[in-house]
Amino acid sequence: MSDGKVIAVVGATGTQGGGLARAILDDPEEGFTVRALTRNPDSDAAHALAERGADVVQADLDDQASLATAFAGAHGVFGVTNYWEVFSVQREQAQAANIARASVEAGVHHVIWSTLEDTRKWIPLHDDRMPTLAENYKVPHFDGKGEADGLFAEAGAPTTYLATAFFWESLFGMVARGDDGVLALTLPMGEARLPGIAGEDVGRTAYGVFERGDELIGSRVAIAGEHLRVFEMVATLSEVLGEEVRYQDVPPEVFRSFGFPGADDIGNMFQFKHDFEDDYVGARDLDVVRSLNPELQSFEDWARANKDRFGV
Ligand SMILES: NC(=O)c1ccc[n+]([C@@H]2O[C@H](COP(=O)([O-])OP(=O)(O)OC[C@H]3O[C@@H](n4cnc5c(N)ncnc54)[C@H](OP(=O)(O)O)[C@@H]3O)[C@@H](O)[C@H]2O)c1
């Protein structure tokens, strides 16, 4: 029964942290409770968590002291940063360092840091098959997180490094009707496998890591829900949405030129996943993920449950 181990969840109002918060709230017998961190305890998402029994507290990733206060007395911390809000590796890493140092200051037993690969270990800056961005990075939103892994080790935080994958929810903005009226998914992935996961399952898998106790402290756990090729994904989407969804395969340089904020970063990301497919897929053992999260969703199950969110 409950020994009330508090998990302080950064990003509890968002996708990954929300998945973790709901996993804990759904399983009260396991003995964990949620402390949900947010900048705005008055948001609808924060109210929804509070109504379900989470302790909602105000904290800001840019303010280490606010994190240390929010982490006080907690058994675990789930740490996530949102690159797409700050568009700055420096700022994202400063936030990661705040999580790491505040966790140590608060004497937390177990930290999960939501990270990604530092792609420069595969493709150094001088390799010109993809452009270098922001002077020091190939895939800023990946490299910054991967490099920040070292900040947790440096701070002495007892950390599990949870390397995530493409959230299938990202497809909502990507499946679009072309001039010919046919739905298309445009990606520069060729025939390579694309590890993907339901956002909710990131948090549920993090919950499985906390349930294991100390076992995975110091380890890297890379996750995905399935490793599908894009033509397999569009076949499933066609069936689920009840109309053809075409795969429009474009070269990475074309994707990088699309002009939306971060198109170059995301184009480089897909090129990295394509060019280093075996390493990127191989790091993500689906049996391990299922052992941590027995309810891991397949792409088809996720698509059926979420088909109305495509808005097409
Ligand atoms: N989309 C993908 O396919 C994908 C795949 C892998 C990894 N990622 C990574 O996922 C990260 C975002 O995670 P997500 O999708 O779970 O987040 P999200 O749904 O976009 O929500 C962002 C969360 O971060 C919190 N937050 C942001 N800035 C904060 C601050 N200064 N202080 C305190 N809380 C702050 C927000 O809380 P409040 O607003 O309530 O304060 C919110 O809960 C990104 O860094 C991205 O690179 C994305």
The ligand as a MOL file (V3000), in Angstrom:
LIG
                    3D

  0  0  0     0  0            999 V3000
M  V30 BEGIN CTAB
M  V30 COUNTS 48 52 0 0 0
M  V30 BEGIN ATOM
M  V30 1 N 7.1750 16.4460 -30.4690 0
M  V30 2 C 8.0220 15.4440 -30.6340 0
M  V30 3 O 7.9060 14.6320 -31.5760 0
M  V30 4 C 9.1380 15.2680 -29.6360 0
M  V30 5 C 9.8480 14.0710 -29.6420 0
M  V30 6 C 10.8840 13.8920 -28.7230 0
M  V30 7 C 11.1930 14.9120 -27.8470 0
M  V30 8 N 10.4880 16.0790 -27.8780 0 CHG=1
M  V30 9 C 10.8670 17.1430 -26.9380 0
M  V30 10 O 9.8150 17.3260 -26.0220 0
M  V30 11 C 10.0360 18.5770 -25.3650 0
M  V30 12 C 8.7120 19.1430 -24.9430 0
M  V30 13 O 8.0580 18.2030 -24.1290 0
M  V30 14 P 6.4850 17.9960 -24.1970 0
M  V30 15 O 6.0810 17.7890 -25.6260 0
M  V30 16 O 6.1350 17.0010 -23.1850 0 CHG=-1
M  V30 17 O 5.9990 19.4370 -23.7290 0
M  V30 18 P 4.6840 20.2590 -24.1290 0
M  V30 19 O 3.5240 19.3610 -24.2270 0
M  V30 20 O 5.0370 21.1370 -25.2920 0
M  V30 21 O 4.5090 21.1760 -22.8670 0
M  V30 22 C 5.5940 21.9310 -22.3550 0
M  V30 23 C 5.6250 21.7260 -20.8520 0
M  V30 24 O 6.8110 22.3120 -20.3270 0
M  V30 25 C 6.4660 23.1620 -19.2610 0
M  V30 26 N 7.4050 24.2800 -19.2620 0
M  V30 27 C 7.9160 24.9140 -20.3380 0
M  V30 28 N 8.7170 25.9060 -19.9490 0
M  V30 29 C 8.7110 25.9180 -18.5900 0
M  V30 30 C 9.3370 26.7250 -17.6170 0
M  V30 31 N 10.1410 27.7510 -17.9480 0
M  V30 32 N 9.1230 26.4280 -16.3260 0
M  V30 33 C 8.3160 25.4060 -15.9710 0
M  V30 34 N 7.6780 24.6130 -16.8490 0
M  V30 35 C 7.8810 24.8730 -18.1440 0
M  V30 36 C 5.0550 23.6140 -19.5300 0
M  V30 37 O 4.4300 23.9220 -18.3030 0
M  V30 38 P 3.5400 25.2500 -18.0290 0
M  V30 39 O 3.2760 25.8950 -19.3650 0
M  V30 40 O 2.2970 24.7180 -17.3520 0
M  V30 41 O 4.3790 26.0880 -17.1290 0
M  V30 42 C 4.4450 22.3550 -20.1610 0
M  V30 43 O 3.9700 21.4730 -19.1910 0
M  V30 44 C 10.8040 19.4330 -26.3530 0
M  V30 45 O 12.0080 19.8810 -25.7940 0
M  V30 46 C 11.0450 18.5100 -27.5530 0
M  V30 47 O 12.3290 18.6650 -28.1070 0
M  V30 48 C 9.4600 16.2690 -28.7340 0
M  V30 END ATOM
M  V30 BEGIN BOND
M  V30 1 1 1 2
M  V30 2 2 2 3
M  V30 3 1 2 4
M  V30 4 1 4 5
M  V30 5 2 4 48
M  V30 6 2 5 6
M  V30 7 1 6 7
M  V30 8 2 7 8
M  V30 9 1 8 9
M  V30 10 1 8 48
M  V30 11 1 9 10
M  V30 12 1 9 46
M  V30 13 1 10 11
M  V30 14 1 11 12
M  V30 15 1 11 44
M  V30 16 1 12 13
M  V30 17 1 13 14
M  V30 18 2 14 15
M  V30 19 1 14 16
M  V30 20 1 14 17
M  V30 21 1 17 18
M  V30 22 2 18 19
M  V30 23 1 18 20
M  V30 24 1 18 21
M  V30 25 1 21 22
M  V30 26 1 22 23
M  V30 27 1 23 24
M  V30 28 1 23 42
M  V30 29 1 24 25
M  V30 30 1 25 26
M  V30 31 1 25 36
M  V30 32 1 26 27
M  V30 33 1 26 35
M  V30 34 2 27 28
M  V30 35 1 28 29
M  V30 36 1 29 30
M  V30 37 2 29 35
M  V30 38 1 30 31
M  V30 39 2 30 32
M  V30 40 1 32 33
M  V30 41 2 33 34
M  V30 42 1 34 35
M  V30 43 1 36 37
M  V30 44 1 36 42
M  V30 45 1 37 38
M  V30 46 2 38 39
M  V30 47 1 38 40
M  V30 48 1 38 41
M  V30 49 1 42 43
M  V30 50 1 44 45
M  V30 51 1 44 46
M  V30 52 1 46 47
M  V30 END BOND
M  V30 END CTAB
M  END
